Amino acid sequence: MPVKTSQTHDRLGLNYDAVAEVFAELASAAGAAVMRFYKGDSNVQTKADQSPVCDADVAGEAIILEGLAAHLPDLPVISEEAAANGAAARLADSFILVDPIDGTREFLAGKDEFTVNIGLVVNGEPKAGVVYAPALELMWMAGRKPASFSLLPGAKLPPAGKRHRIHVRRPESDGLIALTSWSHTDPRTSTFLSKLPVKERRMIGSSLKFCAIADGSADIYPRFGATMEWDTAAGDAILRAAGGIVLARDGQPLRYGKSAAKFMNGSFVACGDRASVPAHLGARLA
């Protein structure tokens, strides 16, 4: 059934926690579809931007799009593979961003650090999101209430009482735990982190970096170069709900709905404690 909007939690009539529940159910189902191709033959092709796409991406996206059409029919959806195939984006004040496999390279390499991402954007801000790592059997989700829990691919969600509430941590006195990507770390990342009191660097794939900061496992994640909004919206929503922030080059929270830029993000830094970010962020992220 479509999500009812009569029980409003904002002026647009969207109950963010109810939306997150729908996202989580669809991510679980998509995760089960994706796992059927894991460590097997997934018919890899190369998109125009030279990134890979495989049968698992297509299968997961189809399940998510069908479910969103049934449960949230009034919200436009922008999904990675549909966009790559030239589908026209239909924007509104509220819309959904979908990445059926964030970390396709990790997925194809047989690593377990790939995720299913679904995020809700309202007036340029991420308001609800789900990041599901089916190979790890872990899910993070947030509307107004951020949580994490273990979940087998395709399984029903646990009741609220069985979910672990998450929150960012205050950085420890002996330094920060910084996260970088397996696939996209470059010299600018090392230069940026060299200016901070970093005690440990960890490499993690996909949107799991946002989740690690949101649940208090790490402190900061800088990203240089291009990402797309569907890569970041879900993790950003979870991080913000848990008390953190994702800051763009201008030092302001990262915005969504950048259709003129074809939904491409610039450099950003995700952190649990804004005070840990350098004062002149723009110069450091240029």
C-alpha positions in Angstrom: 0.0 0.0 0.0 1.2 3.6 -0.6 2.6 5.3 2.5 -0.1 7.5 3.9 0.7 11.2 4.3 -2.1 12.1 6.7 0.2 11.6 9.7 2.5 14.4 8.7 5.9 15.0 10.2 6.7 18.0 8.0 4.9 20.6 6.0 5.1 18.5 2.9 3.2 15.7 4.5 6.1 13.2 4.6 6.6 10.9 7.6 10.3 10.4 7.3 10.4 7.3 9.6 7.6 5.6 7.6 9.5 6.4 4.3 12.7 4.9 5.8 10.7 1.7 6.6 9.7 1.4 3.0 13.2 2.0 1.9 14.6 -0.7 4.3 12.1 -3.3 3.1 13.0 -2.6 -0.5 16.7 -2.7 0.2 16.4 -6.1 1.8 14.5 -7.4 -1.2 17.0 -5.9 -3.6 19.9 -7.2 -1.5 18.6 -10.7 -2.0 18.4 -10.2 -5.7 21.9 -8.8 -5.8 23.4 -11.7 -3.8 22.2 -14.2 -6.4 25.0 -12.8 -8.6 27.6 -12.4 -5.9 30.9 -14.1 -6.7 29.3 -15.4 -9.9 28.7 -14.4 -13.5 27.1 -11.0 -13.6 27.6 -9.9 -17.3 29.7 -6.8 -16.7 29.5 -3.8 -19.1 31.1 -0.4 -19.1 29.0 2.7 -19.0 29.9 6.0 -20.8 31.7 7.3 -17.7 33.8 4.2 -17.7 32.3 2.8 -14.5 31.1 -0.8 -14.5 27.5 -2.0 -14.5 26.3 -5.6 -14.2 23.2 -7.8 -14.0 23.1 -7.4 -10.3 22.8 -3.6 -10.6 19.9 -4.0 -13.0 18.1 -6.7 -10.9 18.4 -4.7 -7.7 17.2 -1.5 -9.3 14.2 -3.1 -10.9 13.0 -4.4 -7.5 13.5 -1.0 -5.9 11.8 1.0 -8.6 8.8 -1.3 -8.7 8.4 -1.0 -4.9 8.8 2.7 -4.9 6.1 3.1 -7.6 3.7 1.0 -5.4 4.5 2.6 -2.0 5.5 6.2 -2.8 4.0 6.8 -6.2 3.9 10.6 -5.9 7.7 11.0 -5.4 10.0 11.3 -8.5 12.9 8.8 -8.5 16.3 9.3 -9.9 18.3 6.1 -10.1 21.8 5.4 -11.2 21.3 2.9 -13.9 18.2 4.6 -15.4 20.1 7.9 -15.5 23.0 6.2 -17.2 20.6 4.9 -19.8 19.4 8.4 -20.6 16.2 8.5 -18.6 15.0 12.0 -18.1 15.1 13.2 -14.5 11.8 14.5 -13.0 12.6 16.8 -10.1 10.3 18.2 -7.4 10.8 19.6 -3.9 10.9 16.0 -2.7 12.5 13.1 -4.7 14.2 9.8 -4.2 17.8 8.8 -5.1 18.6 5.2 -5.8 21.9 3.3 -6.2 21.2 -0.4 -6.4 24.9 -1.3 -5.8 27.2 1.4 -4.4 30.7 -0.1 -4.8 30.2 -2.2 -8.0 33.9 -2.6 -8.3 34.1 -4.1 -4.8 31.1 -6.4 -5.7 32.8 -7.6 -8.8 36.0 -8.2 -7.0 34.2 -10.5 -4.5 34.7 -8.0 -1.6 31.8 -7.6 0.9 31.9 -3.8 1.2 29.1 -2.9 -1.3 25.8 -1.4 -0.4 22.2 -0.8 -1.6 21.4 2.9 -1.2 18.0 4.6 -1.2 17.7 8.2 0.0 14.9 10.8 0.2 15.7 14.5 -0.5 13.4 17.3 0.6 14.2 20.9 -0.4 17.8 20.0 -1.2 18.5 18.1 2.1 18.6 14.4 2.7 15.8 13.5 5.1 15.6 9.7 5.1 17.9 7.0 3.9 18.9 3.3 4.0 22.3 1.8 3.4 22.2 -2.0 3.3 25.3 -4.2 3.0 23.8 -7.6 2.1 27.1 -9.5 2.1 27.8 -8.2 5.6 24.1 -8.7 6.6 24.0 -5.2 8.1 21.6 -2.3 7.6 21.7 1.3 8.7 18.6 3.4 8.3 17.2 6.8 9.4 14.2 9.0 9.1 14.3 11.2 12.2 15.6 8.2 14.2 18.8 6.6 13.1 19.4 2.9 13.8 21.4 -0.1 12.7 20.8 -3.9 12.9 21.7 -7.2 11.4 19.5 -8.5 8.6 19.8 -11.4 6.2 19.1 -10.5 2.6 15.4 -10.7 1.9 14.4 -11.0 5.5 11.7 -9.0 7.3 12.9 -6.0 9.3 13.2 -6.5 13.1 10.8 -4.6 15.4 12.0 -1.2 16.6 13.0 -2.6 20.0 15.5 -4.9 18.3 17.3 -2.1 16.5 20.4 -0.3 17.8 20.1 3.5 18.0 23.2 5.1 16.7 24.9 8.5 17.2 28.2 10.0 16.2 30.9 10.2 18.8 33.0 13.0 20.2 36.6 12.6 18.8 39.0 11.0 21.2 41.7 13.2 22.7 44.6 11.2 21.1 43.4 11.9 17.5 40.9 11.1 14.8 40.0 7.9 12.9 39.9 8.9 9.2 38.3 6.8 6.5 39.3 6.6 2.8 38.1 4.7 -0.2 39.6 1.5 -1.6 39.1 2.8 -5.2 39.4 6.6 -5.0 42.1 7.7 -2.6 44.4 10.3 -4.2 47.3 12.6 -3.1 44.8 15.3 -2.2 43.3 13.1 0.4 46.6 12.5 2.1 47.4 16.2 1.9 44.1 17.1 3.5 44.4 14.5 6.3 48.0 15.5 7.0 46.7 18.8 8.3 44.5 17.1 10.9 45.4 15.2 14.1 44.8 11.8 12.6 45.8 8.8 14.6 44.5 6.1 12.3 43.4 5.7 8.7 41.1 3.0 7.5 40.1 2.0 4.0 36.4 1.1 3.6 34.3 0.7 0.5 31.0 2.3 -0.6 28.7 4.2 1.6 29.8 2.2 4.6 32.1 5.2 5.4 29.1 7.4 6.2 27.7 4.7 8.4 30.9 4.1 10.3 30.9 7.8 11.3 27.2 7.7 12.1 27.5 4.8 14.5 30.6 6.2 16.2 33.2 3.9 14.7 35.1 6.7 13.0 35.4 10.5 12.8 36.0 11.9 9.3 35.9 11.0 5.6 37.2 13.5 3.0 36.3 12.8 -0.6 37.9 14.6 -3.6 36.8 14.2 -7.2 33.4 13.3 -8.6 30.7 11.4 -6.8 27.0 11.4 -7.8 24.1 12.3 -5.5 22.8 8.8 -5.5 26.2 7.7 -4.1 25.9 9.9 -1.1 22.2 10.8 -0.2 21.3 7.7 1.8 24.5 7.7 3.9 24.3 11.5 4.3 20.7 11.2 5.6 21.8 8.6 8.2 24.9 10.6 9.2 22.9 13.8 9.7 20.2 12.1 11.7 22.9 10.6 13.9 24.3 14.1 14.7 27.0 14.4 12.0 27.3 16.5 8.8 28.6 16.4 5.2 30.2 19.7 4.3 30.8 20.9 0.7 33.6 23.0 -0.5 32.0 26.2 0.6 31.8 24.9 4.2 28.0 24.5 4.0 26.0 21.3 4.2 26.1 19.3 0.9 23.0 20.1 -1.2 21.0 17.8 -3.5 19.0 18.3 -6.7 21.9 19.7 -8.7 20.3 18.9 -12.1 22.4 21.5 -13.9 25.5 19.5 -12.8 23.8 16.2 -13.8 23.5 15.4 -10.1 27.3 15.4 -9.6 28.8 16.4 -6.2 32.0 18.3 -5.8 34.6 17.6 -3.1 33.2 17.2 0.5 34.1 16.0 3.9 31.8 13.9 6.1 32.4 14.2 9.9 30.8 13.4 13.2 32.0 16.5 14.9 32.0 19.7 12.9 34.7 21.2 15.2 37.2 18.7 13.8 37.0 20.2 10.3 39.5 22.9 9.3 38.2 26.4 9.5 39.1 27.3 5.9 37.4 24.2 4.4 37.1 25.6 0.9 40.8 26.1 0.4 41.5 22.6 1.8 39.0 21.0 -0.5 39.8 22.8 -3.7 
